[in-house]
């Protein structure tokens, strides 16, 4: 590759419905030079997450696609950082990026491999940790249902619930994914929403009702789960991946009858509510990973230029585990 070239992927046109590869453009710009108070980062691992579909809707055409990445400091003009340090931050879809004191976060390499800092020990893991424990408030013996159960968030949700003594039912999109969450991660039951009737399957898998529902998908799956809520149940709305590409909002489920009759609570959630507690959560997740109580799976795509294709595939459920782009060798 020629020297002083920074490859970037920008939004070429705003997607209508499911994004297409033609909605993105790969361009080359000079590698930026850090000013006082900035660090230059070379991206190593880039995180692809479903929430980015919403960001694309509101991002200006021509901007670099927003995402978190972890990389190596190449040049620093920021006190406390030096060349060679491993740092994560919202670098975006580019091979080199600038971060400052508000956006550069050192990575504790004692916790695990560098890639985990944007996966099981990063935003997805923390989302599972706080969304389940703080919003769903599971108790030993509760039945916890999680959708997109083999994904980066859902898999951690289910394992934390098992650590807490709960019965866990996962909903996923293939027999392979169902086998993974049950046989490898220790879920009590799994439902393949593509081949099974979720409503009927829940009658068997959760005969006493659902005490906690961790919703990553919205749509018909959530409507089916809500019909099985137990008394005083708690539902956390973490994601709505089934709805992100809708040109027009679909008819939502008629949920009030379920909430009324069961005295249940439903609450929206984003992990950004807990910035002061991130390191506490990260440290606990790292302990669980090291002890083997939490297992994780990474779906690695090599090649920065493959980011749009991988992202589109994720929106359709093609990934299996935490989706990462390997931008460059560590």
C-alpha positions as CSV (number, residue, x, y, z in Angstrom):
1,X,0.0,0.0,0.0
2,X,1.3,3.5,-0.8
3,X,2.6,5.5,2.1
4,X,0.5,8.2,3.8
5,X,-2.8,6.6,2.6
6,X,-5.8,6.3,4.9
7,X,-8.6,4.2,3.5
8,X,-12.0,5.3,4.6
9,X,-15.5,4.0,4.0
10,X,-18.1,6.8,3.7
11,X,-21.8,7.0,3.3
12,X,-22.4,7.5,-0.4
13,X,-26.2,7.5,-0.4
14,X,-28.8,7.1,2.3
15,X,-30.2,3.6,2.3
16,X,-33.9,3.0,1.6
17,X,-34.7,-0.1,3.6
18,X,-31.9,-2.7,3.7
19,X,-28.6,-1.1,2.9
20,X,-26.8,-2.0,-0.3
21,X,-23.1,-2.1,-0.9
22,X,-23.6,0.7,-3.4
23,X,-24.7,2.9,-0.5
24,X,-21.0,3.0,0.7
25,X,-17.8,4.2,-1.0
26,X,-14.2,3.3,-0.3
27,X,-12.0,6.4,-0.6
28,X,-8.4,7.3,0.1
29,X,-7.2,10.3,2.1
30,X,-3.9,11.3,3.7
31,X,-3.2,9.9,7.1
32,X,-4.1,12.7,9.6
33,X,-1.6,14.4,11.8
34,X,-2.5,14.7,15.5
35,X,-2.7,18.2,16.9
36,X,-2.0,19.0,20.6
37,X,-4.3,16.9,22.7
38,X,-4.8,14.2,20.1
39,X,-3.5,10.7,19.4
40,X,-3.2,9.0,16.0
41,X,-4.6,5.5,16.1
42,X,-4.0,2.7,13.6
43,X,-7.1,0.5,13.7
44,X,-6.6,-3.2,14.4
45,X,-10.1,-4.5,15.1
46,X,-13.3,-2.7,14.0
47,X,-16.6,-3.5,15.6
48,X,-19.8,-3.9,13.5
49,X,-23.0,-3.7,15.5
50,X,-26.7,-3.5,14.5
51,X,-27.3,-0.1,16.2
52,X,-25.2,1.4,13.5
53,X,-28.1,1.1,11.1
54,X,-29.9,3.9,13.0
55,X,-26.7,6.0,13.0
56,X,-26.5,5.7,9.2
57,X,-30.0,7.1,8.9
58,X,-29.0,10.3,10.6
59,X,-25.4,10.6,9.4
60,X,-24.6,13.2,6.6
61,X,-23.9,11.7,3.2
62,X,-20.1,11.8,2.7
63,X,-19.2,11.2,6.3
64,X,-17.1,8.3,7.5
65,X,-19.3,5.5,8.9
66,X,-19.4,5.6,12.7
67,X,-18.2,2.6,14.8
68,X,-15.9,1.7,17.6
69,X,-12.5,0.2,17.0
70,X,-9.4,-0.8,18.9
71,X,-6.0,0.1,17.6
72,X,-2.4,1.1,18.3
73,X,-1.2,4.6,19.0
74,X,1.2,5.6,16.2
75,X,1.8,9.2,17.3
76,X,0.7,10.9,20.5
77,X,0.3,14.6,21.4
78,X,-1.9,13.7,24.4
79,X,-0.5,13.4,27.9
80,X,-0.8,9.8,29.3
81,X,-0.6,8.1,25.9
82,X,2.5,7.0,24.0
83,X,3.3,5.2,20.7
84,X,2.5,1.5,21.0
85,X,-0.3,1.8,23.5
86,X,-3.5,-0.1,22.7
87,X,-6.6,2.2,22.7
88,X,-10.2,1.9,21.8
89,X,-12.6,4.6,20.7
90,X,-15.0,5.7,18.0
91,X,-12.4,5.7,15.2
92,X,-15.1,4.8,12.5
93,X,-14.7,2.9,9.3
94,X,-11.2,4.0,8.5
95,X,-7.7,2.6,8.9
96,X,-6.3,5.6,10.8
97,X,-8.2,8.0,13.1
98,X,-7.7,10.8,15.6
99,X,-8.9,10.6,19.2
100,X,-8.7,13.0,22.1
101,X,-9.0,13.0,25.9
102,X,-12.7,12.5,25.7
103,X,-12.7,9.7,23.2
104,X,-9.5,7.7,23.7
105,X,-9.7,4.8,26.2
106,X,-6.7,2.7,27.2
107,X,-7.2,-1.1,26.9
108,X,-6.3,-3.3,29.9
109,X,-4.5,-6.1,28.1
110,X,-4.5,-8.2,31.2
111,X,-8.2,-8.7,30.8
112,X,-8.0,-10.7,27.5
113,X,-7.1,-10.5,23.8
114,X,-7.3,-7.0,22.3
115,X,-10.4,-7.9,20.2
116,X,-12.4,-8.5,23.3
117,X,-12.2,-4.8,24.3
118,X,-14.9,-4.1,21.6
119,X,-16.7,-7.4,22.2
120,X,-17.4,-9.4,25.3
121,X,-15.5,-6.9,27.4
122,X,-16.7,-3.9,25.5
123,X,-20.0,-2.3,24.5
124,X,-21.8,-5.6,23.8
125,X,-20.7,-7.3,27.0
126,X,-21.5,-4.2,29.1
127,X,-24.9,-3.9,27.4
128,X,-25.7,-7.4,28.5
129,X,-24.4,-6.9,32.0
130,X,-26.3,-3.7,32.9
131,X,-29.4,-4.4,30.8
132,X,-29.9,-7.7,32.5
133,X,-28.8,-7.1,36.1
134,X,-30.0,-3.5,36.5
135,X,-33.1,-3.4,34.3
136,X,-34.4,-6.9,34.2
137,X,-33.3,-7.6,37.8
138,X,-33.4,-11.4,37.6
139,X,-33.8,-13.5,40.7
140,X,-32.7,-17.1,41.2
141,X,-35.3,-19.4,39.8
142,X,-36.6,-16.8,37.3
143,X,-37.2,-17.8,33.7
144,X,-35.2,-15.4,31.4
145,X,-35.9,-15.3,27.7
146,X,-33.4,-13.6,25.3
147,X,-33.8,-13.0,21.6
148,X,-30.8,-12.9,19.2
149,X,-29.4,-15.3,21.8
150,X,-26.3,-16.3,19.9
151,X,-25.3,-12.7,19.2
152,X,-22.7,-10.6,21.0
153,X,-25.2,-9.3,23.5
154,X,-27.6,-12.1,23.8
155,X,-25.1,-14.8,24.4
156,X,-23.6,-12.9,27.4
157,X,-27.1,-12.1,28.7
158,X,-28.0,-15.8,28.9
159,X,-24.7,-16.8,30.6
160,X,-25.0,-14.1,33.2
161,X,-28.5,-15.2,33.9
162,X,-27.3,-18.8,34.3
163,X,-24.6,-17.6,36.8
164,X,-27.4,-16.0,38.7
165,X,-29.4,-19.3,39.0
166,X,-32.1,-18.6,36.3
167,X,-33.7,-20.8,33.8
168,X,-32.7,-19.4,30.4
169,X,-34.4,-19.8,27.0
170,X,-32.7,-18.4,23.9
171,X,-34.3,-17.6,20.6
172,X,-32.0,-17.7,17.5
173,X,-32.2,-18.1,13.8
174,X,-30.7,-21.5,13.0
175,X,-30.4,-25.0,14.4
176,X,-26.6,-24.5,14.6
177,X,-27.1,-21.3,16.7
178,X,-29.6,-23.1,18.9
179,X,-27.2,-26.0,19.4
180,X,-24.5,-23.5,20.3
181,X,-26.4,-21.7,23.0
182,X,-27.7,-24.9,24.6
183,X,-24.8,-27.3,24.2
184,X,-21.9,-24.9,24.6
185,X,-23.2,-21.9,26.6
186,X,-25.5,-23.9,28.9
187,X,-28.9,-22.4,28.1
188,X,-31.7,-24.6,29.3
189,X,-33.6,-24.4,26.0
190,X,-33.4,-22.9,22.6
191,X,-36.0,-22.0,19.9
192,X,-35.3,-21.6,16.2
193,X,-37.7,-18.8,15.2
194,X,-37.3,-19.7,11.5
195,X,-38.6,-23.3,11.8
196,X,-40.6,-23.2,15.0
197,X,-43.7,-21.4,16.2
198,X,-42.3,-19.2,18.9
199,X,-45.6,-19.0,20.8
200,X,-46.0,-22.8,20.9
201,X,-42.4,-23.4,21.7
202,X,-42.5,-21.0,24.6
203,X,-45.4,-22.9,26.1
204,X,-43.1,-25.8,26.4
205,X,-39.8,-24.0,27.2
206,X,-41.3,-21.6,29.7
207,X,-44.4,-23.3,31.1
208,X,-44.6,-21.0,34.2
209,X,-44.2,-17.8,32.1
210,X,-41.4,-15.4,31.4
211,X,-40.1,-13.4,34.3
212,X,-37.5,-11.5,32.4
213,X,-37.4,-10.8,28.6
214,X,-34.3,-9.3,27.1
215,X,-35.4,-8.0,23.7
216,X,-32.8,-7.5,20.9
217,X,-35.1,-7.8,17.9
218,X,-38.6,-6.4,18.3
219,X,-41.3,-7.4,15.8
220,X,-43.2,-10.7,15.7
221,X,-40.8,-12.5,18.0
222,X,-41.3,-9.9,20.8
223,X,-45.1,-10.0,20.2
224,X,-45.0,-13.8,20.8
225,X,-42.9,-13.5,23.9
226,X,-45.1,-10.9,25.5
227,X,-48.1,-13.2,25.4
228,X,-46.2,-15.4,27.9
229,X,-45.2,-12.8,30.6
230,X,-45.4,-14.0,34.2
231,X,-46.8,-11.9,37.0
232,X,-44.6,-8.8,37.7
233,X,-42.3,-9.6,34.8
234,X,-39.6,-7.2,33.6
235,X,-38.9,-6.6,29.9
236,X,-35.9,-4.6,28.6
237,X,-35.9,-3.2,25.1
238,X,-32.3,-3.2,24.0
239,X,-32.6,-3.5,20.3
240,X,-35.1,-3.7,17.4
241,X,-33.0,-5.3,14.6
242,X,-36.1,-6.6,12.8
243,X,-37.4,-3.1,12.4
244,X,-34.3,-1.1,11.5
245,X,-34.7,-1.4,7.7
246,X,-38.4,-0.7,7.5
247,X,-39.3,2.2,5.2
248,X,-42.6,2.6,7.1
249,X,-43.1,1.6,10.7
250,X,-44.9,-1.7,11.0
251,X,-48.0,-2.2,13.2
252,X,-46.7,-2.7,16.7
253,X,-47.9,-5.5,19.1
254,X,-50.9,-4.7,21.2
255,X,-49.0,-5.0,24.5
256,X,-51.1,-3.1,27.0
257,X,-53.3,-6.1,27.8
258,X,-50.3,-8.2,28.7
259,X,-48.7,-5.6,30.9
260,X,-52.0,-4.8,32.6
261,X,-53.0,-8.3,33.4
262,X,-49.6,-9.4,34.7
263,X,-48.6,-6.0,36.4
264,X,-45.5,-6.1,34.3
265,X,-42.9,-3.5,33.5
266,X,-41.3,-2.8,30.1
267,X,-38.4,-0.4,29.9
268,X,-36.1,1.0,27.1
269,X,-32.4,0.8,27.7
270,X,-29.0,1.9,26.3
271,X,-25.7,1.1,27.8
272,X,-24.7,4.8,27.7
273,X,-26.8,5.2,30.9
274,X,-23.9,3.7,32.9
275,X,-20.6,5.4,32.0
276,X,-19.4,5.8,35.6
277,X,-19.8,2.0,36.1
278,X,-18.2,0.7,32.9
279,X,-14.9,-0.3,34.5
280,X,-16.7,-2.1,37.4
281,X,-18.7,-4.1,34.8
282,X,-15.7,-4.7,32.6
283,X,-13.7,-6.1,35.5
284,X,-16.5,-8.5,36.5
285,X,-17.0,-9.7,32.9
286,X,-13.2,-10.3,32.6
287,X,-13.3,-12.4,35.8
288,X,-16.1,-14.5,34.4
289,X,-14.4,-14.9,31.1
290,X,-11.1,-16.0,32.8
291,X,-13.0,-18.5,35.0
292,X,-14.8,-20.0,32.0
293,X,-18.2,-19.0,33.3
294,X,-18.7,-16.8,30.3
295,X,-17.7,-18.1,26.8
296,X,-17.6,-15.9,23.7
297,X,-17.5,-16.4,20.0
298,X,-16.0,-14.0,17.4
299,X,-17.1,-13.9,13.8
300,X,-14.0,-12.4,12.1
301,X,-14.1,-10.9,8.6
302,X,-10.6,-10.2,7.2
303,X,-10.1,-7.1,5.1
304,X,-11.3,-3.6,5.7
305,X,-12.9,-3.3,2.3
306,X,-15.3,-6.1,3.3
307,X,-17.0,-4.0,6.0
308,X,-20.2,-3.0,4.0
309,X,-20.9,-6.6,2.9
310,X,-20.3,-7.9,6.5
311,X,-22.5,-5.2,8.0
312,X,-25.4,-5.9,5.6
313,X,-25.1,-9.6,6.3
314,X,-25.3,-8.9,10.0
315,X,-28.6,-7.0,9.5
316,X,-29.9,-10.2,7.9
317,X,-28.7,-12.5,10.6
318,X,-25.7,-13.9,8.8
319,X,-23.2,-13.4,11.5
320,X,-22.6,-16.0,14.3
321,X,-21.1,-14.3,17.4
322,X,-19.5,-10.9,17.8
323,X,-18.9,-9.5,14.3
324,X,-15.4,-8.0,13.9
325,X,-13.4,-6.7,11.0
326,X,-9.7,-7.5,11.1
327,X,-8.3,-4.3,9.8
328,X,-4.6,-5.0,10.3
329,X,-2.3,-7.4,12.1
330,X,-1.7,-6.8,15.8
